[in-house]
Amino acid sequence: MSAGALRGATVLDVKGLVVAPGFIDLHSHGQTPENYRFKARDGVTTALEMEVGVSPVRAWYAEREGRALINFGATVGHIPARMAVLHDTGTFLPRDKGTGPADAAERRAVLELLGRGLDEGALGIGMGIAYVTEATRAEIFEVFQYAAERKVPIYAHMRNSGPVEPGAIDSLQEVLADAAASGAPLHIVHITSTGLRETGLCLEMIAGARRRGLDVTTEAYPYTAGMTDLSSAIFAEGWEKRQGGLGYGDLQWALTGERLTAESFARYRKQGGWVAIHSIPEEVVRTAMSNAMVMIASDGIMEEGKGHPRAAGTYARVLGRYVREQRVMSLMDALRKMTVMPADRLGMKSKGRLAVGADADITVFDPARVIDRATFEKPAQYSEGIPYVLVNGVLVVKDGQLSESVLPGRGQRR
């Protein structure tokens, strides 16, 4: 405290602008300098890989310490741990053995890797149940039991999606039951791209579970398409029906922007790569955006300028399209979904708020101008209307331009 007036070394004119806590992205697969640049220009000061997660954890953090524009962190991932134990040949997601069944010894080995990651500071346990198709319900419940034992949350991509049973409702019942029976806190990722037209009912079920004391939260991104690896188990035989009756033309190859055909689907599936899935109705997006308990998270990744626009524009899109233009939620509700709600899910009292003693992660934006520019055809476009972003008190965006000579980002650990 000071009895007299203080003058900072740097003075920013923020008249007419909104000064907010830095945005926290709970679901950011892109953990590279390229991705961090797009995040900073979108107002994100902390980007976390919570769904797929990482393993080994210590090495992942060490690669980024002192080299990151923004704050970073991750769960320890069931997927990468399972891939290591079962000797899968994939990199980010399993392609072969990692999707198959695991015997009792292998399951114990996976839990040992999860425990090692938690000991090294991982922020919880990440689970992509949809990508390990032959993981039994007993195996998944074991992971929930272990999370409860270690007192950490699980960040889960549910087993199935869409309206055709076993679909989103069955899958939601699985994870809610596992959370209730084990006592593990649960965060369900991208509720719209798994719920599809069942999203409203899914949200009712989550709200009911919360009213009855279950520690469960969820998130969504403001787009009508998801994205994943075409070689993954998501696109096993019968994918069209599971995705609510989609066709090849509803898939868009990220590298070229082309819509797929049966022939190109078969060819690209063999090589693997990112594909956008145009499956989420606009009214479903609006339902999630307007729901007070749904956090904002991007599920984004950019690779050499190719990817989904959510990697670059999620937060500006919420503020520009769904707050200013469509008015499906208030500005304060949107900011709460981007800041204090994810911070509280993480148990981080120094993030997500502007307060004495809090980390100086700050985003300043123009509510009349903020908007996303990234598209499916040209995803590598920075958001506009966010002139200043500070990470740990250091300007990483100044006058709407990146300050790439600074690397103030810190690893966030449990």
ABEGO torsion letter per residue (X at the ends): XBABBBBBABBBBABGBBBBBBBBBABBABBBAAAAAAAAAAGBABBBBAAAEBOBAAAAAAAABGABABBBEBBBBAAAAAAAAAGBABAABBABAAABBBBAAAAAAAAAAAAAAAAAGBAEBBBBAAABAABBAAAAAAAAAAAAAAGBBBBBBBABBEABOBBAAAAAAAAAAAAAAAGBBBBBBGAAAAAEAAAAAAAAAAAAAAAAGBBBBBBBBBBABBBBBAABAAABBGAAAAAGGBBAAABBBAAAGBBBBAAAAAAAAAAEEBBBBBABBAAAAAAAAABAABBBBAGBBBBGGBEBAAAAAAAAAAAAAAAAAAGABBAAAAAAAABAAAAAAAGBAABGBBBBGBBBBBBBBBAAABBBABBAABABBBBBGBABBBBGGBBABBGGBBBAABBABBBBBX
